[in-house]
Amino acid sequence: MWFVIFAEDHPDSLSKRQQARPAHLARLTALQEDGRLLVAGPCPAIAEEDPGTLGFTGSVVIAEFDDLQSAQQWAEADPYIDAGVYRQVTVKPFRKALP
């Protein structure tokens, strides 16, 4: 089943995000290579492709996992958590309707 992972950043965590980004992207790439990633990306702090020093307010990942527990465990192991980027992570089942 698909699950949406919505993570909210701590304020002023851009430098921590940049440092942990390679490890974070490696996990997402592994999901993509397994055919289990629908979409993933950050939420800019402003309505610009590159928010500059304002950074990001969080991230969204929609990926396929066997069950809610597996999705939660995957989300809790994100390098952004260990780096102090994410302050809160929410995982919910997701049913793709379109396209």
N, C-alpha and C positions, 0 to 999 in steps of 0.2 A: 504494500500500500504506500501511497505517497504521504509525506509528512512535510509540513512547513515549519521551519526553524526560524524564529524571529529573535534576534539578539539586539539588545540596546547597549550602546557604549557608555562607559564612564565619561564624564566631561573631560576635555583636554587630554584625550588618550591617543592623539594622532601619532606621536613618536613611538609609542608602544605598539600601535597597530603596524606601523611601517617596519619595525624590527621583527615582529612575529609573522608578517605577511608570507614569506616563502614557505614556512611550515604549514600555515593555514591553507594556502593555495595547493600544496602537495596533497592534502587530504581531499580537497574538492576535485582535483585532477584524478585521483584514484576512483572516486565515485563516478566521474564522467567516463573513465575508461571501462568501468564495469557496466555502463549503460544505465546507471541509477540516478543521474543528476538531471533534473528538469531545468532548473535555473538557479543562479546564485549571483549575488552582488551586494555591494555596500549601498547604504542610504546616505547621500551627501547632506551635509548640514545646511546647504543652500541649493536652490534650483539651478545648479550649474554642473556640467559634466566633471569639471575639476574644481572642487571647492577650496583649493589652496590650503592655507593654514587653518581654515575653519574646520577642515576634516570631515568626519562622518558621525552620524548619530547611531548607527547600527548596521546590521546586515540581515539579508533574507536568503535562505536556502530552501529549495523545495527538492526533496530527494526521496528515493524509494528505500524503504526498510521493511524487514519482516514484520515488525510490530512496534508499538509505541515505546516500549522499554528499550529496544535496540536503537531507535531514533534518539531517545533521550541520552543514552550512554554515549552515542557518537557525538552529540552536541556538547555534552559535558567534558569531553576529551579535547575540545578545540584548543589549539595553542593560544588563541586570543583570550581565553579564560585564564590560563596560567600566566599570561603576560599582563593581566590586569586591564585589558581592553573592554571586555564585556562586563556589565554590571548585572544584567538579567538576561536569561534565555528562556524563551517559551517555545514548546514543541506541541503541535496539534496535528491530528489527522487532516489530510487534504484530499478532496476529491476533484480531480481535473474534469472540468465540463467543456471548456473550449480552449484552443481550437481543437 
